[in-house]
Amino acid sequence: MISISEAQLMAWVSPIFWPFIRILAVFTAAPVFSSRAFPVRARILLAFLVALASQATLPQASVIGFNDPRAFGVLMQQIGVGLSIGFVVQLVFSAMELAGEVVGFQMGLNFASFFDLTMNTQSSAVSQFFGQLSSLLFVVLNGHLMVLMAVNRSFKSFPIEENFLDALVKMNIYKLGTDLFASALWIALPMIGVLMFTNFALGIISRVAPQMNIFSIGFPITLMVGLVGIAFTLPMLDQPFIALMTHVIDIFGGA
């Protein structure tokens, strides 16, 4: 009769279970993966398949059983690191959406707000357009593979252990706030310059021809210039998006 001890069972389950928890936490917080259009069962199955396929590249970790005193600390670490990776990827999308908010404010379209059922958020039309464009770039530029690469490298930078606070200190996620605003303003800078020049020209026209109702013609002109400017700047949005995603990999890859 074949008998399997608890130590043997944990030696088989532990190398898959703890990476599975971290990857599932990433899929819970990362954009596209955490969308309501992505079924929960498919998310769990995908996390298990990724954890199983990553076994050949993961570093050797100590076996930690479910009744081990360190199990709760290890569980908190996997959830914390996974949510941190998903949160940082979400910041990349937030930078793009913030750029859309700034552009929409300059165009005068911030009053046109819509409720996004997939993300449970309300944003302006331009911001939502930039958000949908970020999702498209995320898939087309293999952003999902970059996220999986960041998760894989995180096991080397933050190995499976019970001390999550040390890992949180090494990440320095709070420093990404400056990168978020800097990247958003850098993306929106061409549009801000064009629209400021347009408003400056409209101000001169209102002074030269006071009898002209500048409010009736200003909004259509600003809207048209904004749409043309967005059309010209769209092909250049892939570079800042790739740069931000590369920075995410560097944070969790120990670079």
C-alpha positions in Angstrom: 0.0 0.0 0.0 1.4 3.4 -1.0 1.6 5.8 1.9 2.3 9.5 1.6 3.5 11.5 4.6 2.6 15.1 5.3 6.2 16.2 4.7 6.1 14.6 1.2 2.8 16.2 0.4 4.0 19.6 1.5 7.2 19.2 -0.6 5.0 18.8 -3.7 2.3 21.4 -2.9 4.4 24.2 -1.3 6.5 25.1 -4.4 3.3 25.6 -6.4 0.9 27.0 -3.8 2.9 30.0 -2.6 3.8 31.3 -6.2 0.1 30.7 -7.1 -1.0 33.0 -4.3 1.4 35.8 -5.4 0.3 35.5 -9.1 -3.3 35.4 -8.2 -2.9 38.6 -6.2 -1.2 40.2 -9.2 -4.2 39.2 -11.4 -6.6 40.6 -8.8 -5.0 44.1 -8.8 -3.4 44.5 -12.3 -5.5 46.2 -15.0 -7.0 44.1 -17.8 -6.6 40.9 -15.6 -8.7 42.4 -12.9 -11.4 43.6 -15.3 -15.0 42.4 -14.6 -15.0 41.0 -18.2 -12.3 38.6 -17.1 -14.1 35.7 -15.3 -12.9 34.8 -11.8 -12.6 31.1 -12.5 -10.5 31.8 -15.6 -8.3 34.1 -13.5 -7.7 31.4 -10.9 -7.0 28.8 -13.5 -4.6 31.1 -15.4 -2.7 31.9 -12.1 -2.3 28.2 -11.4 -1.1 27.5 -14.9 1.5 30.3 -14.7 2.6 29.1 -11.3 3.0 25.6 -12.6 4.8 26.7 -15.8 7.2 28.9 -13.8 8.6 26.1 -11.6 11.6 25.6 -13.9 12.8 29.2 -13.5 11.9 29.9 -9.8 14.7 29.8 -7.2 14.7 27.0 -4.7 12.7 27.9 -1.6 12.3 26.3 1.7 9.2 24.1 2.2 6.6 25.8 4.4 3.6 23.8 5.4 0.1 25.0 6.1 0.5 24.3 9.8 3.9 25.9 10.0 4.0 29.0 12.3 5.5 31.0 9.4 2.6 30.2 7.1 0.6 33.2 7.9 3.5 35.6 7.5 4.4 33.9 4.1 0.8 34.2 3.0 0.8 38.0 3.8 4.0 38.4 1.9 2.7 36.7 -1.2 -0.5 38.7 -1.2 1.4 42.0 -0.4 4.0 41.6 -3.1 1.4 40.5 -5.7 -0.9 43.4 -4.9 2.1 45.7 -5.1 3.0 44.5 -8.6 -0.6 44.9 -9.7 -0.8 48.4 -8.1 2.3 49.6 -9.8 1.0 48.4 -13.2 -2.2 50.2 -12.4 -0.1 53.4 -11.9 1.0 53.1 -15.5 -2.6 53.2 -16.7 -3.3 56.0 -14.3 -0.5 58.1 -15.8 -2.1 57.7 -19.2 -5.5 58.5 -17.9 -4.1 61.6 -16.0 -2.7 62.8 -19.3 -6.1 62.4 -20.8 -7.7 64.4 -18.0 -5.2 67.2 -18.6 -5.8 67.2 -22.3 -9.6 67.1 -21.8 -9.4 70.0 -19.4 -7.5 72.1 -22.0 -10.0 71.1 -24.7 -13.0 71.8 -22.5 -14.3 68.3 -22.6 -14.0 67.5 -18.9 -17.8 68.0 -18.5 -18.4 65.0 -20.7 -18.1 62.2 -18.1 -18.9 58.6 -18.5 -19.1 55.7 -16.1 -16.9 52.7 -17.0 -18.7 49.5 -16.0 -15.6 47.4 -16.4 -13.5 49.4 -14.0 -16.3 50.9 -11.8 -14.9 54.4 -12.3 -16.2 57.7 -13.7 -13.9 59.7 -15.9 -14.0 62.2 -18.8 -14.3 61.2 -22.4 -10.7 62.0 -23.2 -9.4 60.2 -20.1 -11.5 57.2 -20.8 -10.2 57.2 -24.4 -6.6 57.2 -23.2 -7.5 54.5 -20.7 -8.9 52.3 -23.5 -5.8 53.1 -25.6 -3.6 52.0 -22.7 -5.4 48.6 -22.6 -4.9 48.3 -26.3 -1.1 49.1 -26.0 -0.9 46.7 -23.0 -2.0 43.8 -25.2 -0.4 44.8 -28.4 3.0 45.6 -26.9 3.0 42.4 -24.8 2.4 44.2 -21.6 0.9 41.0 -20.1 4.1 39.2 -20.8 6.1 42.0 -19.1 3.8 41.7 -16.0 4.5 37.9 -15.9 8.2 38.7 -16.3 8.1 41.1 -13.3 6.3 38.4 -11.3 8.9 35.8 -12.2 11.8 38.1 -11.3 10.1 39.2 -8.1 10.7 35.7 -6.6 14.5 36.3 -7.0 14.3 39.9 -5.6 11.8 39.1 -2.9 12.0 35.3 -2.1 9.3 33.5 -0.3 9.6 34.3 3.3 7.5 35.7 6.1 8.9 39.2 6.3 6.8 41.4 4.0 7.9 44.8 5.5 11.5 44.3 4.3 10.2 43.6 0.8 8.0 46.7 0.9 10.9 48.9 1.9 13.0 47.6 -1.0 10.3 48.4 -3.5 10.2 52.1 -2.8 6.7 52.3 -4.4 6.1 55.8 -2.9 8.8 57.2 -5.2 6.6 56.3 -8.2 4.3 59.3 -7.4 6.8 61.6 -9.0 7.2 59.3 -12.0 3.4 59.2 -12.4 2.9 63.0 -12.6 6.0 63.5 -14.6 5.1 60.9 -17.2 1.5 62.1 -17.4 2.6 65.7 -18.0 5.2 64.6 -20.4 2.6 62.7 -22.5 0.2 65.7 -22.4 2.9 68.3 -22.9 2.5 68.6 -26.8 -1.2 68.9 -26.5 -0.9 71.5 -23.7 1.4 73.6 -25.8 -0.8 73.5 -28.9 -4.0 74.3 -27.0 -2.3 77.1 -25.0 -1.1 78.7 -28.3 -4.7 78.3 -29.6 -6.2 80.0 -26.6 -3.5 82.7 -26.9 -4.5 83.3 -30.5 -8.2 83.4 -29.6 -7.4 86.0 -26.9 -5.6 88.2 -29.5 -8.5 87.9 -31.9 -11.0 88.9 -29.1 -8.9 92.0 -28.6 -8.5 92.9 -32.2 -12.2 92.3 -33.1 -14.2 92.9 -29.9 -17.5 92.6 -31.9 -16.7 88.9 -32.5 -18.3 86.6 -30.0 -15.2 84.6 -29.1 -17.2 82.3 -26.8 -19.3 81.0 -29.7 -16.3 80.2 -31.9 -13.7 79.5 -29.3 -15.0 76.1 -28.2 -15.4 74.6 -31.7 -11.9 75.8 -32.6 -10.4 74.5 -29.4 -12.2 71.2 -29.8 -11.1 70.8 -33.4 -7.4 71.6 -32.6 -7.5 69.2 -29.7 -8.8 66.3 -31.8 -6.3 67.0 -34.6 -3.5 67.2 -32.0 -4.6 63.9 -30.4 -4.6 62.2 -33.8 -1.0 63.4 -34.5 0.3 62.4 -31.0 -1.3 58.9 -30.8 1.5 57.2 -32.8 4.1 58.4 -30.2 2.3 57.1 -27.1 4.0 53.7 -27.3 7.4 54.9 -26.2 6.3 56.4 -22.8 4.1 53.4 -22.2 7.0 51.0 -22.8 9.3 53.1 -20.6 6.9 53.0 -17.7 6.4 49.2 -18.1 10.1 48.7 -18.2 10.4 50.7 -15.0 7.9 48.3 -13.4 10.1 45.3 -14.3 13.2 47.1 -12.9 11.5 47.7 -9.5 10.6 44.0 -9.0 13.6 42.6 -10.9 16.2 44.2 -8.6 17.7 46.3 -11.4 
